[in-house]
Amino acid sequence: MRPMLRLTCALLAAAACARGNAPPAALSPEDVAAIKSAQQKYDQMFLAGDWAGVAAVHTPDAIRMPPNAPDVRGRTAIEAEVAAFGKPAAGTTTITEVDGRGNLAYELVNFSLTLPAKGAAKPVVITGRGLVILRKQPDGSWLGDRVIWNSDQPVPK
């Protein structure tokens, strides 16, 4: 009887461990659509100069990692950072990849922005790519949590 009890306990423990190590579910088509919608919302608010709206599509403790600058932490700092760009004259974002598991996802993007140039006659066009890590919220929406991007242009001399 004792060997059978040990075997049963071992099988139950193995089954519990196996369940505990199962990976989270892949993103659903609804999740992918919600992530793409969040990016569109960000783009619309950025182009409109709605800096509070841009900050609101980030988690409260989001971190943005701009090129050649220190991290920008939290919605208040994000709002000030994007406002410093000035209202863009034009911009496009193309999502090239979306993937994730459970409540965590990422998207890769390519972008082009036409920004006013302080003290210059012509606006500046910036092209580049970025990585956005998103977290699913209890209401099913997705917010940017960690954001990093790079410019395709060389660093100014």
Phi, psi and omega per residue, in radians:
M1 nan -0.704 -3.116
R2 -1.094 -0.786 3.100
P3 -1.047 -0.621 3.122
M4 -1.169 -0.675 3.119
L5 -1.130 -0.760 3.101
R6 -1.075 -0.769 3.123
L7 -1.088 -0.769 3.131
T8 -1.085 -0.782 3.132
C9 -1.101 -0.744 3.127
A10 -1.094 -0.728 3.122
L11 -1.150 -0.724 3.108
L12 -1.119 -0.740 3.120
A13 -1.115 -0.747 3.118
A14 -1.096 -0.723 3.129
A15 -1.133 -0.704 3.135
A16 -1.145 -0.728 3.116
C17 -1.134 -0.710 -3.129
A18 -1.109 -0.730 3.110
R19 -1.146 -0.657 -3.125
G20 -1.183 -0.400 -3.117
N21 -1.711 0.038 -3.132
A22 -1.139 2.359 3.141
P23 -1.192 2.653 3.061
P24 -1.065 2.792 -3.133
A25 -1.129 2.583 3.064
A26 -1.148 2.855 3.101
L27 -1.111 2.435 3.063
S28 -1.447 2.855 3.043
P29 -1.021 -0.561 3.100
E30 -1.170 -0.684 3.095
D31 -1.103 -0.795 3.138
V32 -1.060 -0.743 3.118
A33 -1.114 -0.702 3.137
A34 -1.166 -0.641 3.101
I35 -1.158 -0.774 3.110
K36 -1.124 -0.652 3.098
S37 -1.131 -0.695 3.107
A38 -1.081 -0.694 3.115
Q39 -1.152 -0.729 3.104
Q40 -1.090 -0.708 3.125
K41 -1.096 -0.778 3.093
Y42 -1.004 -0.871 -3.120
D43 -1.021 -0.795 -3.121
Q44 -1.080 -0.769 -3.126
M45 -1.199 -0.672 3.122
F46 -1.112 -0.806 3.139
L47 -1.141 -0.508 3.127
A48 -1.454 -0.159 -3.084
G49 1.325 0.405 3.121
D50 -1.537 1.432 -3.018
W51 -1.174 -0.625 3.090
A52 -1.151 -0.669 3.098
G53 -1.145 -0.682 3.089
V54 -1.078 -0.793 -3.135
A55 -1.111 -0.600 -3.071
A56 -1.218 -0.290 3.093
V57 -1.563 0.252 3.031
H58 -1.976 2.684 3.024
T59 -1.136 2.736 -3.131
P60 -0.975 -0.564 -3.125
D61 -1.889 0.503 -3.128
A62 -1.037 2.689 3.056
I63 -2.218 2.196 3.028
R64 -1.870 2.411 -3.096
M65 -2.097 1.450 -3.117
P66 -1.266 2.733 3.102
P67 -1.184 2.490 3.042
N68 1.004 0.571 -3.120
A69 -2.703 2.806 3.095
P70 -1.245 2.881 3.086
D71 -1.025 2.616 3.052
V72 -1.997 2.070 -2.978
R73 -2.064 2.150 3.057
G74 1.589 2.759 -3.046
R75 -1.083 -0.690 -3.117
T76 -1.084 -0.789 3.132
A77 -1.193 -0.634 3.112
I78 -1.107 -0.771 3.132
E79 -1.030 -0.772 3.123
A80 -1.150 -0.683 -3.123
E81 -1.099 -0.835 -3.092
V82 -1.243 -0.560 3.099
A83 -1.118 -0.556 -3.133
A84 -1.156 -0.412 3.081
F85 -1.127 -0.588 -2.982
G86 1.513 2.768 -3.111
K87 -1.173 2.146 -3.130
P88 -1.219 2.620 3.053
A89 -1.385 -0.505 -3.131
A90 -2.825 2.834 3.086
G91 -3.059 2.572 3.051
T92 -2.427 2.590 3.040
T93 -2.309 2.331 3.072
T94 -2.092 2.116 3.081
I95 -1.419 2.158 -3.107
T96 -1.783 -0.308 -3.128
E97 -2.819 2.439 3.018
V98 -2.387 2.306 3.078
D99 -2.743 2.924 3.101
G100 2.877 -3.117 3.126
R101 -2.543 2.451 3.067
G102 1.060 -2.186 -3.094
N103 -1.746 0.281 -3.116
L104 -2.244 2.312 -3.119
A105 -2.533 2.907 3.029
Y106 -2.414 2.740 2.990
E107 -2.369 2.499 2.993
L108 -1.816 2.382 -3.106
V109 -2.322 2.686 2.897
N110 -1.985 2.521 -3.106
F111 -2.471 2.790 3.001
S112 -2.451 2.238 3.133
L113 -2.247 2.418 3.002
T114 -1.935 1.959 -3.045
L115 -2.019 2.616 3.049
P116 -1.125 2.454 3.126
A117 -1.821 2.081 -3.133
K118 -1.126 2.098 3.098
G119 1.391 0.105 3.136
A120 -1.988 2.675 -3.123
A121 -1.294 -0.592 -3.086
K122 -1.957 2.598 3.067
P123 -1.179 2.852 -3.132
V124 -1.775 2.328 3.067
V125 -1.811 2.177 3.126
I126 -2.063 2.237 3.030
T127 -2.071 2.672 -3.140
G128 -3.136 -2.818 -3.132
R129 -2.523 2.791 -3.105
G130 -2.598 2.898 3.069
L131 -2.213 2.191 3.122
V132 -2.081 2.157 3.020
I133 -1.737 2.209 -3.071
L134 -2.019 2.652 3.053
R135 -2.135 2.345 3.122
K136 -1.331 2.343 -3.127
Q137 -1.638 2.839 -3.134
P138 -0.982 -0.480 3.138
D139 -1.466 0.048 3.125
G140 1.621 -0.145 3.114
S141 -1.366 2.856 3.118
W142 -2.071 2.302 3.124
L143 -2.134 2.533 3.081
G144 -1.164 2.299 -3.101
D145 -1.994 -0.718 3.079
R146 -2.369 2.253 -3.047
V147 -2.356 2.272 3.065
I148 -2.415 2.503 3.127
W149 -2.560 2.803 -3.139
N150 -2.338 2.593 3.077
S151 -1.590 2.554 3.030
D152 -1.369 -0.274 -3.113
Q153 -1.408 2.600 3.091
P154 -1.187 2.739 3.094
V155 -1.118 2.306 3.134
P156 -1.051 2.534 3.139
K157 -1.508 nan nan
